[in-house]
Amino acid sequence: MPSRIFCVAIVLFWLVGVGLLVVHEVLPRVTFEEAPPFVIELTDEFDSAKINWTVYHTKDADTEIFGRVQSQVRRVRDGSREGEFLLVNDWRTPFRAGKLEINDLHIGYRVTKKGDLLGFFIRGTTDKFSLKLAGDFEDGQLKLLFNEQPLNLPTNELPAQPNVLNSMLLLHKLPPIREGQTWSIQHFDPLSLMPGMKTASLPQLTARVGTESLIWHQDEVPAFKIDYRDFRGELHAGTWVRKKDFVVLKQWFTYQGQQLTSIRDPK
């Protein structure tokens, strides 16, 4: 019969093994963590390189080019906002939102060096008017200006937290993530706040990180895939992140009933 010490050692070894299994496999699947912050990688003197994206529109089995976008991280030069950065998407082609066609569309997020969201802006023109929408998070509240005038909306139409997902915003990179990681985040579409646009609901989504080989410009790339689903399990957006350096290569999302896929151009 094994000695008592040997039996205790076996039990301890089993407990350690089960504990590691729970920490690494079970807890990430049943608990929510904080959403990853935005990643700011700049030198003190220069803005980041400009990244080009091609956006594709899919309807039924047909896929066509929807537009071209250039993204960049820029340092805010205003002395009163030192330490702030802009995540900017500049559309090089017209953006079609329903019956509305927006030219010279610029979407930007103001963030801190740590990646906390401070506010956003949208600028563009149509054949009838110019538009400028700006939002600032102050004391947990979103304050809006449309063409420099206050825009008041019911509180249930505004995001309740500054940590939100805008699947239209193309990101350069994510902080380190791992398979099985999950977090809860609110889906936010700033364009829906424009007067005359139908204000979309703001579903709370669950993000879950998996792994998937991505064919990116004819190369197979090991990648993480983040799925964003609502409480019914319906998929709203997806992000593919290269494993070796956490660079974002592809984003997929639905917008105003359209399926749009953004693919990062190779350098």
C-alpha positions in Angstrom: 0.0 0.0 0.0 1.4 3.5 -0.9 2.7 5.6 2.0 0.6 8.5 3.3 3.1 11.0 2.0 2.9 9.5 -1.4 -0.9 9.6 -1.4 -0.8 13.3 -0.3 1.7 14.1 -3.0 -0.6 12.5 -5.6 -3.6 14.5 -4.3 -1.6 17.7 -4.3 -0.4 17.1 -7.9 -3.9 16.5 -9.0 -5.2 19.7 -7.3 -2.4 21.7 -9.0 -3.3 20.2 -12.3 -7.0 20.9 -11.9 -6.2 24.4 -10.8 -4.1 25.1 -13.8 -6.8 23.7 -16.0 -9.4 26.0 -14.4 -7.2 29.1 -14.7 -6.1 28.6 -18.3 -9.1 26.8 -19.9 -12.3 27.2 -17.8 -12.2 30.7 -16.3 -11.5 32.5 -19.6 -14.6 30.9 -21.0 -17.0 31.8 -18.2 -15.7 35.1 -16.9 -15.5 38.5 -18.6 -12.4 40.6 -18.6 -11.9 44.3 -19.5 -11.9 45.0 -23.2 -8.4 45.6 -24.6 -7.4 49.3 -24.8 -6.4 51.0 -28.0 -2.7 50.6 -28.8 -0.7 53.8 -29.3 2.8 53.2 -30.8 4.4 56.5 -31.6 7.8 58.1 -31.2 8.0 61.5 -29.6 8.5 63.3 -32.8 6.5 61.5 -35.5 3.0 60.2 -36.2 2.6 56.5 -37.1 2.9 55.3 -40.7 -0.3 55.5 -42.8 -2.0 52.1 -43.4 -4.1 51.5 -46.5 -7.2 49.3 -46.5 -9.5 47.9 -49.1 -13.2 47.6 -48.1 -15.4 45.0 -49.8 -19.1 44.8 -49.8 -20.8 41.4 -49.9 -24.4 40.8 -50.8 -25.7 37.3 -51.4 -22.8 35.6 -53.2 -21.5 38.7 -54.8 -18.5 40.7 -53.5 -17.4 44.1 -54.8 -15.0 46.8 -53.7 -16.9 49.3 -51.5 -14.1 51.8 -50.9 -10.6 52.6 -49.9 -9.5 53.8 -46.4 -6.3 55.2 -45.0 -5.7 54.8 -41.2 -3.2 56.5 -39.0 -2.4 57.3 -35.4 -1.6 61.0 -34.9 -0.4 63.0 -32.0 -2.6 65.9 -30.9 -0.6 69.1 -31.4 -2.8 71.3 -29.3 -0.9 72.2 -26.1 -4.0 72.0 -24.0 -4.5 68.4 -24.9 -0.9 67.1 -24.5 -0.8 63.4 -24.2 -3.8 62.8 -26.4 -3.8 60.9 -29.7 -6.1 60.5 -32.7 -7.0 57.2 -34.3 -8.0 58.5 -37.7 -9.7 56.8 -40.7 -9.7 58.9 -43.9 -12.0 57.5 -46.6 -10.4 58.0 -50.1 -13.7 57.1 -51.8 -17.3 58.1 -51.1 -19.0 56.2 -48.2 -22.6 55.0 -48.9 -24.9 54.8 -45.9 -28.3 53.9 -47.1 -29.4 56.6 -49.5 -26.8 59.0 -48.1 -23.5 59.3 -49.9 -20.7 61.0 -47.8 -17.6 62.4 -49.5 -14.3 63.2 -47.8 -15.4 61.1 -44.8 -13.0 61.4 -41.8 -13.6 59.3 -38.6 -11.4 59.8 -35.6 -11.2 58.7 -32.0 -9.4 60.8 -29.3 -7.6 58.5 -26.9 -5.0 58.7 -24.1 -1.5 57.1 -24.3 -2.9 54.2 -22.2 -5.7 53.7 -24.8 -8.7 55.2 -22.9 -11.4 56.7 -25.2 -12.0 60.4 -24.6 -14.2 61.3 -27.6 -14.7 61.0 -31.3 -15.4 63.1 -34.4 -16.9 62.6 -37.9 -16.5 65.0 -40.7 -17.7 64.8 -44.3 -19.8 66.4 -47.1 -22.9 65.4 -49.1 -24.3 67.0 -52.2 -26.6 69.1 -50.0 -24.7 69.9 -46.8 -21.5 69.6 -44.8 -21.6 67.6 -41.6 -19.5 67.5 -38.4 -20.4 65.4 -35.4 -18.2 65.5 -32.3 -18.6 63.7 -29.0 -16.8 64.0 -25.7 -17.0 61.7 -22.7 -17.2 63.7 -19.6 -17.9 62.2 -16.2 -19.3 59.0 -17.8 -21.6 61.0 -20.1 -21.4 61.5 -23.8 -21.9 65.1 -24.9 -22.6 65.7 -28.6 -22.3 68.5 -31.0 -23.6 68.5 -34.6 -22.3 71.3 -36.8 -21.2 73.1 -33.6 -24.7 72.9 -32.0 -25.7 70.7 -29.0 -27.4 67.4 -30.1 -29.6 66.0 -27.4 -30.7 62.4 -27.7 -32.5 60.1 -25.3 -30.0 58.5 -22.9 -31.0 55.1 -24.0 -29.6 55.9 -27.5 -26.2 56.9 -26.1 -23.4 54.6 -25.0 -23.3 54.3 -21.2 -19.5 53.7 -21.1 -16.5 55.1 -22.9 -15.2 51.7 -23.7 -17.2 50.9 -26.8 -16.7 49.0 -30.1 -17.0 50.9 -33.3 -16.5 48.2 -35.9 -16.1 50.8 -38.6 -12.9 52.1 -37.0 -9.9 50.3 -38.5 -7.2 49.6 -36.0 -3.5 49.1 -36.5 -2.9 46.8 -33.6 -4.3 45.2 -30.4 -2.5 44.6 -27.1 -1.6 41.0 -26.4 -4.6 38.7 -26.4 -5.0 35.0 -26.0 -7.3 32.2 -27.1 -10.4 31.8 -24.9 -10.2 35.4 -23.7 -13.6 37.1 -23.4 -15.0 40.5 -22.6 -18.2 42.4 -22.8 -18.4 45.6 -24.9 -21.1 48.0 -26.2 -21.5 48.3 -30.0 -21.5 51.9 -31.0 -22.1 53.4 -34.4 -21.5 57.2 -34.4 -22.9 57.7 -37.9 -26.3 56.5 -36.6 -26.4 59.7 -34.4 -26.5 61.9 -37.5 -29.8 63.8 -37.8 -32.0 62.0 -40.4 -30.2 58.7 -39.8 -32.0 55.9 -38.1 -30.5 55.6 -34.6 -29.3 52.0 -34.3 -29.7 50.1 -31.1 -26.6 49.7 -29.0 -26.4 46.0 -28.2 -24.1 44.7 -25.5 -21.8 42.3 -27.3 -19.6 39.4 -26.1 -16.2 39.2 -27.6 -14.4 35.9 -27.7 -10.9 35.1 -29.0 -10.3 32.0 -31.0 -7.7 31.0 -33.5 -7.9 30.6 -37.2 -5.5 30.5 -40.2 -6.1 33.6 -42.3 -5.4 33.7 -46.1 -4.0 37.3 -46.3 -2.9 38.3 -49.8 -2.3 34.7 -50.8 -0.2 33.9 -47.7 -1.5 31.7 -44.9 -1.1 33.6 -41.6 -1.6 32.2 -38.1 -4.1 34.5 -36.5 -6.4 35.1 -33.6 -10.0 35.7 -34.5 -12.3 37.8 -32.3 -16.0 37.2 -32.7 -18.5 39.8 -31.4 -21.9 38.3 -30.7 -25.1 39.5 -29.0 -27.0 37.6 -26.4 -28.8 35.6 -29.1 -25.5 34.4 -30.5 -25.9 36.5 -33.6 -22.5 37.6 -35.1 -22.1 41.4 -35.5 -18.4 41.8 -36.2 -15.1 40.0 -36.4 -11.4 40.9 -36.2 -8.4 38.9 -37.4 -5.1 39.6 -35.5 -1.7 38.3 -36.5 -0.4 36.1 -33.7 3.3 37.0 -33.9 2.8 40.8 -33.4 -1.0 41.4 -32.8 -1.3 43.5 -35.9 -4.8 43.7 -37.2 -5.1 42.3 -40.8 -8.8 42.1 -41.4 -12.1 43.4 -39.9 -15.6 42.3 -40.8 -18.8 44.0 -39.7 -22.4 44.6 -40.6 -23.5 48.1 -41.2 -27.0 49.3 -42.1 -27.8 45.8 -43.4 -24.6 45.6 -45.4 -21.7 43.2 -44.9 -18.4 45.0 -45.1 -14.9 43.4 -44.9 -11.8 45.6 -44.6 -8.5 44.0 -45.5 -5.2 45.6 -44.7 -2.9 46.2 -47.7 0.6 44.6 -47.5 3.5 47.0 -47.0 
